[in-house]
Amino acid sequence: MCHKVIAKNCNGQLAYCESCQLYNLQFNNISIEFTKKELQVFQSFVSELEVEYWQAMYDRTPIKRKIPIQTLQKNLTLVFNRQEFSALKDLVLQDTKKPFTVLSVPDVDYVFFLN
């Protein structure tokens, strides 16, 4: 089973397995497999989710993660903070740096001092 990495960031990666024709999303401690159609539906859902609405809805609550994604299992909801959701959206929409391309200095998340 050979997975080709499509998108990758510090929170996870999206890969495609040609032998089983499934997409595998690994994000923090979440692992989800998608068919091509399921991935397209999830991409559409993630791109249309209104982050501002959920941030405002839970504004006065002490919970840290305020952006929910409901699953088909009624008692399971995936919740994200704004940064996590942005990273998830980048992975799912494949809007990340390609994993094996050359990085430039601004791409590296590091404070660089020229002495």
Sequence and secondary structure as in RCSB ss.txt:
>XXXX:A:sequence
MCHKVIAKNCNGQLAYCESCQLYNLQFNNISIEFTKKELQVFQSFVSELEVEYWQAMYDRTPIKRKIPIQTLQKN
LTLVFNRQEFSALKDLVLQDTKKPFTVLSVPDVDYVFFLN
>XXXX:A:secstr
  EEEEEEETTEEEEEETTTTEEEEEETTEEEEE HHHHHHHHHHHHH  HHHHHHHTTTS  S  EEEE SSTT
 EEEE HHHHHHHHHHHTT S  TTS   GGGS S     
